Amino acid sequence: MELKEVSVAKVVIRSKWLFLVVLAGLGSFGPFAIDAVFPAFTRMDAQWHVGSVALQQTVSVYLLSFALVSAFHGPLSDAFGRKPVVIVGVTGFGLASLLAALAPSLPVLLVARALQGVTAGAGQIVSRAMVPDVFEGAQAQRVMAQIAMIFGLAPAIAPILGGYLLGWDGWRGIFWFLVIFAAVLLLLVLFGSPETLPPESRTRFDVRFIFRSLWKVWQNPTGRLLAVIGAVHFGGQFVLISSAPLFIVNLLGLGETDYWVLFVPLFGGMILGSWATSHFNAQRYRWRLAAIGYTLALSGAALLVVFAFIPATAGLPWIVLPMPVYTFGISLVFPIQTLAMLELYPKYRGAASSVQSFVSLITNALIVGIIAPTVAVAMPVLMLTSLGFTVLSALLWWWYRRRARA
């Protein structure tokens, strides 16, 4: 894997692996902040007596604020460069995590979570735009998949680590860890990442121009369709992720250090799928790989439904066995969908990334705040909901491919 030279991207990368670590860290701390708090719900409820539905809002508020501001991170990075936006975002995330660690009540914690959401997008969204700044074609797709493989480690490790951090300083220990995470990431950005968008490639800063660039992305029917496909595609997996406290504690009767039972198979399949995409995919084979991915995802989701309806297989280990197959298929398709969206707008990659993230985050906020608490009351209902999202994504993808070939 070779990086572009200065003549192409106007960027000098001293260490390609350090650069990939920076990109992976930027994309990971946002998802990590979602999943790490799940094991803390029991202890938060014991302290504040607010109930599981209220505690679910610590995630939905985070995602909603993330979504509302995500529309601006990309265009701002198009205008001022990627690195300044990332530095401000990571610094703000660290300060918001500090407020969360010191929160005396649930309302204060919700404010801190909203601030975390406002700032986390600077890393996740801008890091996506940085990939095609430096790589192109099949190489960009391989790099996106390699980074996605590392992305998968963060949410897989987060609830496991969160469960053990409870022994350090209760639920507050999770947020102290996020403060440290942000500080380390800030140092990596400052000293391990160059500016990937040269001044001559930037757009002028104008609030009206930002809205116009976002509108330009959104008014393209193909762009809208790809944004919705990406949101629905990941939505099936996110139903399972956001239902983790109810799935682990209520449906399986396990404890706060047992979240690995769900997250290891979920994200293990995702990591393997990203690895496969990075090693075996080429530009000309992307559509065939997407078809394989959907076949595996639909098969895995259907098996989850079958096992959920049979009492003998509705518990461990059977109910988690199809999950790696399901998420393997999901992750084969996701990098292809992301790059298809970015390639539509070579001059507005930041705006395209923002629109794609905005639609996905709004969908995820609805899932965690409304859908997950509603469907995670019974195993069959939960698995049918996940399958429904995947079926809808496959139908929309078929429609997109049919329009693309027309």
HUSULTA-V419705 format. One record per backbone hydrogen bond with DSSP energy under -1.0 kcal/mol. CO is the residue of the C=O (numbers start at 0). NH is the residue of the N-H. E is the energy in kcal/mol with one decimal. If there is no record, write none. Layout:
co nh e
CO NH E
CO NH E
This chain:
co nh e
4 7 -1.6
4 8 -2.0
5 9 -2.0
14 18 -2.2
15 19 -2.1
16 20 -2.1
17 21 -2.3
18 22 -2.4
19 23 -2.7
20 24 -2.7
21 25 -2.6
22 26 -2.0
23 27 -1.2
24 28 -1.8
27 31 -2.6
28 32 -1.5
30 34 -1.9
31 35 -2.2
34 37 -1.0
36 39 -1.3
37 40 -1.5
39 43 -2.6
40 44 -2.5
41 45 -1.9
42 46 -1.6
43 47 -2.9
44 48 -2.6
50 54 -1.7
51 55 -1.9
54 57 -1.7
55 58 -1.4
55 59 -1.9
56 60 -2.8
58 62 -2.5
59 63 -2.7
60 64 -2.4
61 65 -2.1
62 66 -2.5
63 67 -2.4
64 68 -1.7
65 69 -1.6
68 71 -2.3
71 75 -2.4
72 76 -2.0
73 77 -1.9
74 78 -1.4
75 79 -3.1
76 80 -1.3
77 202 -2.0
81 85 -2.0
82 86 -2.6
83 87 -2.2
84 88 -2.2
85 89 -2.9
86 90 -2.1
87 91 -2.4
88 92 -2.3
89 93 -2.1
90 94 -1.9
91 95 -2.4
92 96 -2.3
93 97 -1.7
94 98 -1.9
95 99 -2.1
96 100 -2.3
97 101 -1.2
99 102 -1.0
104 108 -2.1
105 109 -2.6
106 110 -1.8
107 111 -2.4
108 112 -2.6
109 113 -2.2
110 114 -2.2
111 115 -2.2
112 116 -2.3
113 117 -2.1
114 118 -1.7
115 119 -2.5
118 121 -1.2
119 122 -1.2
119 123 -1.6
120 124 -2.5
122 126 -1.9
124 128 -1.4
125 129 -1.6
129 133 -1.1
130 133 -1.1
130 134 -3.0
135 138 -1.1
136 140 -1.6
137 141 -2.2
138 142 -2.5
139 143 -2.7
140 144 -2.0
141 145 -2.5
142 146 -2.6
143 147 -2.2
144 148 -1.8
145 149 -1.3
146 150 -2.9
147 151 -2.0
149 153 -1.1
150 154 -1.1
151 155 -1.1
152 156 -2.7
153 157 -2.7
156 160 -3.4
157 161 -3.2
158 162 -1.9
159 163 -1.4
160 164 -2.5
163 166 -1.3
164 167 -1.8
164 168 -1.4
165 169 -1.5
169 172 -1.1
171 175 -2.1
172 176 -2.0
173 177 -1.5
174 178 -1.7
175 179 -1.9
176 180 -2.8
177 181 -2.4
178 182 -1.9
179 183 -2.4
180 184 -2.4
181 185 -2.3
182 186 -1.7
183 187 -2.0
184 188 -2.4
185 189 -2.5
186 190 -2.2
187 191 -2.4
197 200 -2.0
198 201 -1.4
205 209 -2.8
206 210 -2.2
207 211 -2.4
208 212 -2.9
209 213 -2.4
210 214 -2.6
211 215 -2.8
212 216 -1.8
213 217 -2.5
214 218 -2.8
219 223 -2.5
220 224 -2.3
221 225 -2.4
222 226 -2.2
223 227 -2.3
224 228 -2.7
225 229 -2.4
226 230 -1.8
227 231 -2.7
228 232 -2.9
229 233 -2.0
230 234 -1.3
231 235 -1.1
233 237 -2.5
234 238 -1.9
236 240 -1.9
237 241 -3.0
240 243 -1.7
242 246 -3.4
243 247 -3.1
244 248 -2.0
245 250 -2.3
246 251 -1.4
247 253 -3.0
254 257 -1.6
257 260 -1.6
258 261 -1.1
258 262 -2.4
259 263 -2.1
261 265 -1.8
262 266 -2.5
263 267 -2.0
264 268 -1.6
265 269 -1.2
266 270 -2.5
267 271 -2.2
268 272 -2.3
269 273 -2.2
270 274 -2.3
271 275 -2.4
272 276 -2.3
273 277 -2.3
274 278 -1.6
275 279 -2.6
276 280 -1.4
281 284 -1.4
284 288 -2.3
285 289 -2.1
286 290 -1.9
287 291 -2.1
288 292 -2.5
289 293 -2.4
290 294 -2.0
291 295 -2.3
292 296 -2.6
293 297 -2.6
294 298 -1.9
295 299 -2.8
296 300 -2.5
297 301 -2.2
298 302 -2.1
299 303 -1.9
300 304 -1.7
301 305 -2.3
302 306 -2.8
303 307 -2.0
304 308 -1.6
309 312 -1.7
314 318 -2.2
316 319 -1.3
321 325 -2.2
322 326 -2.8
323 327 -2.0
324 328 -1.9
325 329 -2.0
326 330 -2.5
327 331 -1.4
328 332 -1.2
329 333 -1.8
332 336 -2.1
333 337 -2.4
334 338 -2.4
335 339 -2.0
336 340 -1.7
337 341 -2.2
338 342 -2.7
341 344 -1.3
344 347 -1.2
347 351 -2.8
348 352 -2.8
349 353 -2.1
350 354 -2.6
351 355 -2.4
352 356 -2.4
353 357 -2.9
354 358 -2.2
355 359 -1.8
356 360 -3.0
357 361 -2.4
358 362 -1.9
359 363 -2.4
360 364 -2.7
361 365 -2.0
362 366 -2.1
363 367 -2.8
364 368 -2.2
365 369 -2.1
365 370 -2.0
366 371 -4.0
369 373 -1.0
370 374 -2.6
371 375 -2.1
374 377 -1.1
377 381 -2.1
378 382 -2.3
379 383 -2.3
380 384 -2.0
381 385 -1.8
382 386 -2.3
383 387 -2.4
384 388 -1.9
385 389 -1.7
386 390 -2.6
387 391 -2.2
388 392 -2.3
389 393 -2.3
390 394 -2.2
391 395 -2.4
392 396 -2.5
393 397 -2.2
394 398 -2.0
395 399 -2.4
396 400 -2.7
397 401 -2.2
398 402 -2.3
399 403 -2.4
400 404 -1.8
